[in-house]
Amino acid sequence: MLELRRLRLLHELAQRGTIAEVAAALAYSPSTVSQQLALLEREAGTALLEPDGRRVRLTAQGRLLAAHAARALELDEAARAELSSSRGAQTRVRIAVMSTAAQALVPAALTLLAERAPQVRLEAVELPPEEGLFELTARAFDLVVAEQYPGHTRELRDGVDRVVLGVDPIRLALPRDDTADSLTDLADRAWIFEPRGTAVRQWAVQQCRAAGFEPDVRFDATDLVAHVRMVAAGHAVAMLPDLVWTGERDTVRLLDLPGTPVREIFAATRASSRDSTTIDTVRTALADALAAHRPR
């Protein structure tokens, strides 16, 4: 028989590309991963790996078995979830959330879960959406909260389901004493954006270009709290989603953008979790937390 834990290593190698990355993700040593994959080759009776310079890559048989491994892991996950649910045991759900969701949604969702499903143990890690969605397919998380901006849809992955939790308005944030009335009035201001290459950065630049100017981006930061503080100090203007406001926002002045755009907040799960009542309970709590969020 093929050993499921070794199949997991093969699946991880297919996802991550190197033995070193598999070892780091699963807290093994690279030598242990190599030894276990060698044992899996012996069980399979065929070569699964071949040299590729100083690394290894999957053979045709390795890729075939990795695809079967993914399905075997899905069945194992579904069976464990159903057994856990049927006996009313504490169920662990691991989620990855973007920064604003970690601040604005997770605390409220935890409160709802304590009332609705106290047997659920929710574990949350703050990660950028791109990283979280990859780790979802690599089975590090059960659910990922991510976003997509108008006209910038994220890659669709086989075996991953998405459910929209709600929408999050995006507005201009200005220093309190800035007298601008619209985006076109901000052509000569300094801007703070998220780093180059991110979907939100591309989207924000396009908003400025549609208004007839190229933004003077002087500051880059992934942490939106840093954006708020830079604006409040009078050194920049920004485009910020409402989820960033978990408390008072009277340190800045907000204006609507043309067309009152919103970003879509969604929950991604593996298709094997489709029938999990526990995952659905967590997803519902997150959606309810988003619906109840009212920036002050």
One Martini backbone bead per residue (centre of mass of N, CA, C, O) as a GRO file, in nm:
protein
  296
    1MET     BB    1   0.100   0.034   0.015
    2LEU     BB    2   0.037   0.368   0.018
    3GLU     BB    3   0.162   0.626   0.201
    4LEU     BB    4   0.013   0.917   0.293
    5ARG     BB    5   0.252   1.086   0.401
    6ARG     BB    6   0.417   1.051   0.137
    7LEU     BB    7   0.211   1.171  -0.052
    8ARG     BB    8   0.226   1.451   0.071
    9LEU     BB    9   0.518   1.509  -0.017
   10LEU     BB   10   0.464   1.489  -0.320
   11HIS     BB   11   0.255   1.711  -0.332
   12GLU     BB   12   0.440   1.934  -0.223
   13LEU     BB   13   0.651   1.916  -0.449
   14ALA     BB   14   0.455   1.992  -0.678
   15GLN     BB   15   0.399   2.278  -0.553
   16ARG     BB   16   0.706   2.389  -0.462
   17GLY     BB   17   0.975   2.224  -0.618
   18THR     BB   18   1.132   2.167  -0.337
   19ILE     BB   19   1.268   2.009  -0.070
   20ALA     BB   20   1.327   2.255   0.106
   21GLU     BB   21   1.032   2.368   0.104
   22VAL     BB   22   0.897   2.124   0.223
   23ALA     BB   23   1.054   2.116   0.487
   24ALA     BB   24   0.974   2.400   0.587
   25ALA     BB   25   0.658   2.361   0.581
   26LEU     BB   26   0.680   2.068   0.769
   27ALA     BB   27   0.922   2.047   0.972
   28TYR     BB   28   1.166   1.923   0.818
   29SER     BB   29   1.418   1.762   0.690
   30PRO     BB   30   1.556   1.712   0.387
   31SER     BB   31   1.646   1.417   0.446
   32THR     BB   32   1.368   1.311   0.527
   33VAL     BB   33   1.222   1.368   0.265
   34SER     BB   34   1.407   1.196   0.084
   35GLN     BB   35   1.362   0.925   0.230
   36GLN     BB   36   1.050   0.913   0.194
   37LEU     BB   37   1.055   0.925  -0.118
   38ALA     BB   38   1.218   0.666  -0.155
   39LEU     BB   39   1.003   0.483  -0.025
   40LEU     BB   40   0.780   0.552  -0.227
   41GLU     BB   41   0.921   0.435  -0.472
   42ARG     BB   42   0.923   0.147  -0.361
   43GLU     BB   43   0.615   0.120  -0.339
   44ALA     BB   44   0.561   0.196  -0.651
   45GLY     BB   45   0.795   0.075  -0.851
   46THR     BB   46   0.907   0.373  -0.931
   47ALA     BB   47   1.017   0.656  -1.068
   48LEU     BB   48   0.962   0.998  -0.933
   49LEU     BB   49   1.259   1.100  -0.961
   50GLU     BB   50   1.491   1.352  -1.099
   51PRO     BB   51   1.747   1.510  -1.205
   52ASP     BB   52   1.803   1.892  -1.172
   53GLY     BB   53   2.083   1.937  -1.122
   54ARG     BB   54   2.063   2.022  -0.775
   55ARG     BB   55   1.793   1.891  -0.819
   56VAL     BB   56   1.451   1.792  -0.846
   57ARG     BB   57   1.208   1.603  -1.037
   58LEU     BB   58   0.935   1.495  -1.182
   59THR     BB   59   0.813   1.244  -1.323
   60ALA     BB   60   0.562   1.115  -1.491
   61GLN     BB   61   0.491   0.927  -1.251
   62GLY     BB   62   0.501   1.149  -1.036
   63ARG     BB   63   0.270   1.323  -1.148
   64LEU     BB   64   0.055   1.107  -1.136
   65LEU     BB   65   0.075   1.050  -0.828
   66ALA     BB   66   0.022   1.342  -0.733
   67ALA     BB   67  -0.271   1.349  -0.832
   68HIS     BB   68  -0.362   1.115  -0.648
   69ALA     BB   69  -0.276   1.245  -0.383
   70ALA     BB   70  -0.477   1.478  -0.383
   71ARG     BB   71  -0.729   1.294  -0.366
   72ALA     BB   72  -0.653   1.142  -0.107
   73LEU     BB   73  -0.644   1.396   0.075
   74GLU     BB   74  -0.937   1.477   0.035
   75LEU     BB   75  -1.064   1.220   0.154
   76ASP     BB   76  -0.931   1.242   0.430
   77GLU     BB   77  -1.049   1.516   0.505
   78ALA     BB   78  -1.351   1.441   0.481
   79ALA     BB   79  -1.351   1.210   0.687
   80ARG     BB   80  -1.252   1.366   0.936
   81ALA     BB   81  -1.475   1.580   0.940
   82GLU     BB   82  -1.716   1.385   0.971
   83LEU     BB   83  -1.627   1.247   1.232
   84SER     BB   84  -1.601   1.500   1.407
   85SER     BB   85  -1.897   1.595   1.373
   86SER     BB   86  -2.046   1.331   1.478
   87ARG     BB   87  -1.896   1.363   1.784
   88GLY     BB   88  -1.855   1.671   1.875
   89ALA     BB   89  -1.580   1.772   1.835
   90GLN     BB   90  -1.316   1.946   1.829
   91THR     BB   91  -1.252   2.192   1.570
   92ARG     BB   92  -1.005   2.270   1.345
   93VAL     BB   93  -0.944   2.599   1.196
   94ARG     BB   94  -0.750   2.720   0.928
   95ILE     BB   95  -0.656   3.062   0.867
   96ALA     BB   96  -0.611   3.309   0.609
   97VAL     BB   97  -0.542   3.666   0.638
   98MET     BB   98  -0.566   3.968   0.573
   99SER     BB   99  -0.501   4.247   0.739
  100THR     BB  100  -0.789   4.377   0.759
  101ALA     BB  101  -0.930   4.112   0.850
  102ALA     BB  102  -0.768   4.067   1.110
  103GLN     BB  103  -0.881   4.335   1.244
  104ALA     BB  104  -1.208   4.339   1.159
  105LEU     BB  105  -1.310   4.016   1.156
  106VAL     BB  106  -1.192   3.808   1.356
  107PRO     BB  107  -1.295   3.907   1.631
  108ALA     BB  108  -1.599   3.893   1.554
  109ALA     BB  109  -1.603   3.594   1.466
  110LEU     BB  110  -1.520   3.477   1.742
  111THR     BB  111  -1.770   3.572   1.892
  112LEU     BB  112  -1.975   3.415   1.722
  113LEU     BB  113  -1.852   3.128   1.768
  114ALA     BB  114  -1.887   3.121   2.077
  115GLU     BB  115  -2.204   3.110   2.038
  116ARG     BB  116  -2.249   2.890   1.796
  117ALA     BB  117  -1.936   2.724   1.804
  118PRO     BB  118  -1.743   2.622   2.062
  119GLN     BB  119  -1.595   2.369   1.914
  120VAL     BB  120  -1.437   2.580   1.759
  121ARG     BB  121  -1.098   2.609   1.646
  122LEU     BB  122  -0.950   2.911   1.574
  123GLU     BB  123  -0.684   2.968   1.332
  124ALA     BB  124  -0.480   3.261   1.267
  125VAL     BB  125  -0.318   3.409   0.973
  126GLU     BB  126  -0.123   3.660   0.844
  127LEU     BB  127  -0.167   3.709   0.485
  128PRO     BB  128  -0.123   3.741   0.180
  129PRO     BB  129  -0.326   3.637  -0.065
  130GLU     BB  130  -0.121   3.491  -0.246
  131GLU     BB  131  -0.007   3.308  -0.020
  132GLY     BB  132  -0.268   3.188   0.093
  133LEU     BB  133  -0.369   3.049  -0.172
  134PHE     BB  134  -0.132   2.862  -0.201
  135GLU     BB  135  -0.153   2.724   0.086
  136LEU     BB  136  -0.425   2.598   0.034
  137THR     BB  137  -0.330   2.394  -0.190
  138ALA     BB  138  -0.101   2.289   0.029
  139ARG     BB  139  -0.271   2.252   0.315
  140ALA     BB  140  -0.224   2.479   0.547
  141PHE     BB  141  -0.527   2.560   0.488
  142ASP     BB  142  -0.893   2.590   0.497
  143LEU     BB  143  -0.899   2.915   0.480
  144VAL     BB  144  -0.935   3.218   0.274
  145VAL     BB  145  -0.895   3.567   0.295
  146ALA     BB  146  -0.980   3.777   0.020
  147GLU     BB  147  -0.916   3.994  -0.271
  148GLN     BB  148  -1.080   4.203  -0.529
  149TYR     BB  149  -1.057   4.418  -0.788
  150PRO     BB  150  -1.166   4.601  -1.024
  151GLY     BB  151  -1.052   4.418  -1.302
  152HIS     BB  152  -0.891   4.209  -1.076
  153THR     BB  153  -0.868   3.896  -1.106
  154ARG     BB  154  -0.807   3.602  -0.971
  155GLU     BB  155  -0.681   3.311  -0.984
  156LEU     BB  156  -0.798   3.008  -1.094
  157ARG     BB  157  -0.834   2.702  -0.912
  158ASP     BB  158  -0.817   2.388  -0.886
  159GLY     BB  159  -1.008   2.285  -0.608
  160VAL     BB  160  -1.138   2.582  -0.569
  161ASP     BB  161  -1.348   2.769  -0.367
  162ARG     BB  162  -1.582   3.052  -0.387
  163VAL     BB  163  -1.701   3.305  -0.148
  164VAL     BB  164  -1.883   3.577  -0.102
  165LEU     BB  165  -1.891   3.802   0.175
  166GLY     BB  166  -1.842   4.091   0.032
  167VAL     BB  167  -1.805   4.444   0.048
  168ASP     BB  168  -1.548   4.719   0.004
  169PRO     BB  169  -1.505   5.029   0.024
  170ILE     BB  170  -1.335   5.290  -0.165
  171ARG     BB  171  -1.127   5.565  -0.058
  172LEU     BB  172  -1.029   5.874  -0.001
  173ALA     BB  173  -0.732   5.991   0.176
  174LEU     BB  174  -0.693   6.285   0.377
  175PRO     BB  175  -0.601   6.541   0.514
  176ARG     BB  176  -0.784   6.750   0.708
  177ASP     BB  177  -0.664   7.025   0.546
  178ASP     BB  178  -0.761   6.924   0.281
  179THR     BB  179  -0.949   7.081  -0.002
  180ALA     BB  180  -1.022   6.862  -0.169
  181ASP     BB  181  -1.301   6.719  -0.386
  182SER     BB  182  -1.117   6.528  -0.574
  183LEU     BB  183  -0.910   6.340  -0.763
  184THR     BB  184  -0.823   6.576  -0.962
  185ASP     BB  185  -0.698   6.751  -0.713
  186LEU     BB  186  -0.435   6.524  -0.672
  187ALA     BB  187  -0.195   6.555  -0.885
  188ASP     BB  188   0.022   6.711  -0.666
  189ARG     BB  189   0.041   6.475  -0.479
  190ALA     BB  190   0.139   6.263  -0.244
  191TRP     BB  191   0.177   5.907  -0.242
  192ILE     BB  192   0.038   5.598  -0.101
  193PHE     BB  193   0.126   5.261  -0.170
  194GLU     BB  194   0.143   4.969  -0.266
  195PRO     BB  195   0.336   4.762  -0.404
  196ARG     BB  196   0.470   4.655  -0.666
  197GLY     BB  197   0.255   4.408  -0.835
  198THR     BB  198  -0.002   4.471  -0.715
  199ALA     BB  199  -0.333   4.495  -0.771
  200VAL     BB  200  -0.389   4.762  -0.615
  201ARG     BB  201  -0.175   4.932  -0.751
  202GLN     BB  202  -0.282   4.911  -1.039
  203TRP     BB  203  -0.562   5.022  -0.978
  204ALA     BB  204  -0.481   5.302  -0.862
  205VAL     BB  205  -0.332   5.406  -1.108
  206GLN     BB  206  -0.580   5.392  -1.299
  207GLN     BB  207  -0.748   5.605  -1.153
  208CYS     BB  208  -0.554   5.840  -1.208
  209ARG     BB  209  -0.545   5.821  -1.517
  210ALA     BB  210  -0.853   5.862  -1.555
  211ALA     BB  211  -0.809   6.163  -1.419
  212GLY     BB  212  -0.527   6.276  -1.576
  213PHE     BB  213  -0.286   6.132  -1.399
  214GLU     BB  214   0.030   6.082  -1.252
  215PRO     BB  215   0.135   5.948  -0.977
  216ASP     BB  216   0.314   6.052  -0.681
  217VAL     BB  217   0.505   5.796  -0.565
  218ARG     BB  218   0.678   5.797  -0.244
  219PHE     BB  219   0.518   5.551  -0.101
  220ASP     BB  220   0.566   5.224   0.047
  221ALA     BB  221   0.309   4.988   0.182
  222THR     BB  222   0.149   4.711   0.327
  223ASP     BB  223   0.059   4.874   0.569
  224LEU     BB  224  -0.232   5.055   0.625
  225VAL     BB  225  -0.155   5.206   0.881
  226ALA     BB  226   0.073   5.363   0.745
  227HIS     BB  227  -0.112   5.521   0.562
  228VAL     BB  228  -0.277   5.666   0.775
  229ARG     BB  229  -0.036   5.810   0.917
  230MET     BB  230   0.063   5.966   0.669
  231VAL     BB  231  -0.195   6.124   0.626
  232ALA     BB  232  -0.235   6.246   0.913
  233ALA     BB  233   0.056   6.399   0.884
  234GLY     BB  234   0.048   6.533   0.574
  235HIS     BB  235   0.233   6.348   0.340
  236ALA     BB  236  -0.036   6.211   0.213
  237VAL     BB  237  -0.223   6.012  -0.009
  238ALA     BB  238  -0.510   5.778  -0.044
  239MET     BB  239  -0.640   5.439  -0.092
  240LEU     BB  240  -0.910   5.312   0.116
  241PRO     BB  241  -1.055   5.077   0.289
  242ASP     BB  242  -1.296   5.036   0.533
  243LEU     BB  243  -1.150   4.802   0.703
  244VAL     BB  244  -0.927   4.990   0.831
  245TRP     BB  245  -1.171   5.086   1.020
  246THR     BB  246  -1.169   5.004   1.374
  247GLY     BB  247  -1.204   5.308   1.443
  248GLU     BB  248  -1.124   5.605   1.447
  249ARG     BB  249  -1.128   5.860   1.152
  250ASP     BB  250  -1.057   6.178   1.239
  251THR     BB  251  -0.752   6.206   1.109
  252VAL     BB  252  -0.918   6.212   0.843
  253ARG     BB  253  -1.024   6.257   0.502
  254LEU     BB  254  -1.312   6.163   0.311
  255LEU     BB  255  -1.357   6.040  -0.030
  256ASP     BB  256  -1.508   5.975  -0.310
  257LEU     BB  257  -1.494   5.785  -0.578
  258PRO     BB  258  -1.534   5.724  -0.888
  259GLY     BB  259  -1.811   5.505  -0.878
  260THR     BB  260  -1.790   5.373  -0.605
  261PRO     BB  261  -1.585   5.157  -0.530
  262VAL     BB  262  -1.522   4.800  -0.479
  263ARG     BB  263  -1.422   4.532  -0.293
  264GLU     BB  264  -1.388   4.186  -0.293
  265ILE     BB  265  -1.481   3.954  -0.046
  266PHE     BB  266  -1.332   3.628   0.001
  267ALA     BB  267  -1.374   3.273   0.030
  268ALA     BB  268  -1.136   3.009   0.035
  269THR     BB  269  -1.167   2.661  -0.060
  270ARG     BB  270  -1.166   2.344  -0.072
  271ALA     BB  271  -1.362   2.119  -0.235
  272SER     BB  272  -1.347   1.905   0.004
  273SER     BB  273  -1.516   2.131   0.196
  274ARG     BB  274  -1.810   2.170   0.086
  275ASP     BB  275  -1.957   1.974   0.330
  276SER     BB  276  -1.861   2.151   0.566
  277THR     BB  277  -2.003   2.278   0.848
  278THR     BB  278  -1.763   2.420   0.981
  279ILE     BB  279  -1.671   2.597   0.747
  280ASP     BB  280  -1.947   2.734   0.712
  281THR     BB  281  -1.953   2.865   0.992
  282VAL     BB  282  -1.703   3.042   0.954
  283ARG     BB  283  -1.794   3.188   0.697
  284THR     BB  284  -2.049   3.315   0.820
  285ALA     BB  285  -1.906   3.478   1.042
  286LEU     BB  286  -1.743   3.655   0.844
  287ALA     BB  287  -1.984   3.773   0.690
  288ASP     BB  288  -2.121   3.901   0.941
  289ALA     BB  289  -1.882   4.082   1.018
  290LEU     BB  290  -1.887   4.246   0.757
  291ALA     BB  291  -2.186   4.345   0.769
  292ALA     BB  292  -2.129   4.490   1.065
  293HIS     BB  293  -1.932   4.681   0.952
  294ARG     BB  294  -1.882   5.022   1.096
  295PRO     BB  295  -1.738   5.287   1.035
  296ARG     BB  296  -1.637   5.578   1.248
   0.00000   0.00000   0.00000
